Amino acid sequence: MLLVLAMPAFLYAACGGPSPNLVAASHSYSDVNDCVVASTYDDTITVPAGDGSETWASTLVISKGVRLKGPGSGSLTIYTNASLGISLTPDATSVTNGHVFEIDGFTFDGGSSDDVAIQLGSAGQTGYPVVNFHDNIIQNYASASGYGSFRYNGPWKGVVYNNTWTGNAKHCFRHLGDQAAQWNWADFYTYATSDVLFFEDNTFNASFTVSSGGWSSRAVIRFNQYNISTNLYPLVDEHGNQASGVCAMMGYEFYKNTINASGGYTARIAMRGGRVMQWGNELTNGTYEPLVWNDDCEDEPGTCARDGDTQTFFIQDSYHFRNLDDGTLRATTEGFTGGSYCDSEITENAQWWNENATFTPGTDTTLATGIGIGTAAQMAIVDTCTEGVGFWVTDEGEWDSTNGATPDGRLYTCNASNTFVLYYTPYTYPHPLQTGDITAPTITSVNTDTSSGTYTTDDVIDIDVYFSEVVTSDGNVTVTLETGDTDRDCTFTVTAASSGTCNYTVVDGDISADLEVKTIAGTIADASSNAMVDFAPTTNLAANKDIVIQTDLAPQPPYSFSAGTCTGGTHQ
């Protein structure tokens, strides 16, 4: 007689553990893919080290926002043998709900091939999927052809950090945009936005161009370490409009990067299209060669125009300052211009500005060209400035990683009225995904210290707004109260606090059976720059206090009484 024992199916499965924590039986492609198929949004799939190496003959496709967690980059090497190792192809649910695609703890090895380790998205992608790629090693992607060992298509946001690229003879990463939609999938690049992919705190051991971009893409590249072992022409290559019909970069930011050219090599930073903010970079033991390089525009400009605009893909609204070459200020220079549409399209102090090394902060009252550097008080001394010139304000010294969560450095630009207005504040550092804070603040309650009761004209009622965490407002927060035919506002500002208060003064004609906050509006964010999007209080004022507003109460006469004696007569 054959005895058959009933065993749980998961004991035989290649993927064990219930959601949200799944564990692949091994690091083989088949076992990891089984977990990917079995997973749901926000799951973590843990991949074990095993013997420490594995060759994947197929591309691992991940369409749901999950975390793929390796045992550590020094513990497992995945050899990509399918031209593409991992493809992130976000589905609509992942994009709409912000499910994060996270990959960490792997070494990806190209085996000196033309493979691609990681690809994000595809042409035609819409929305802004979120990626968190960190603590990986990408090595031995050797061929110079193709599109880089790490490449992304279309709009993405999130962060790529604490990774190391080494032994690669091709682009470390390449950001492409959406070739199909060209410039139509978004408006022109906005500085310091969170809707962009950040590359920060990575190490690039480079013998080939590190980053290259085009096709209406954008990126923020900051706080990285570059160790270059040859002359890199260029180290960074952000394209303009190309004769092949490929559109230019929308724009990007390249700042606070450190470049070590130990052999005396040259690192060229080529800015060819869109808006560029290049500042605070420092090279040692070599030559830092920043260029505004407008050579890629031989094609008819209409090929890549957005809404008929033939200018947007050229360099414009760009600022270059505080870039140092062995401690010496390295000014950006305009490089080769060619083609009938290139010769006059970009001009220093019109489309782009350099730091003005001759400007004396605290003394000069005129800033006619370039960018001045100094304190807010020194900027205030300037009473005449040419429209477009900049002033970089650093009251507490240069902005860096030690004070990055609350950037002190800010760029002001001169308007037509000879007034400097705030133009650019670097996005908070480190990126919120590094710190794990990606939750937007909310309003938990609205209350008052005023006692429940009835109030009338000229009475003052404090309105206390409580937040889910410490927040800061950019300007006033406006609280609108439901007070009858005319709603009343009161305002406050909040700085690094979890509550704010304003006072409502009752005005003749106001009425409410139970005072309630109608709306709250403003620009509010937490310390990780997560902006408030939901302004509806969890508990509103009427649930906490019974405040009646009634301004038509009859006035009471000023009666007065005194003791007296009544004598004589008859009282009836």
Order of alpha helices (4+ residues) and beta strands (2+ residues): beta-beta-alpha-beta-beta-beta-beta-beta-beta-alpha-beta-beta-beta-beta-beta-beta-beta-beta-beta-beta-beta-beta-beta-beta-beta-beta-beta-beta-beta-beta-beta-beta-beta-beta-beta-beta-beta-beta-alpha-beta-beta-beta-beta-alpha-beta-beta-beta-beta-beta-beta-beta-beta-beta-alpha-beta
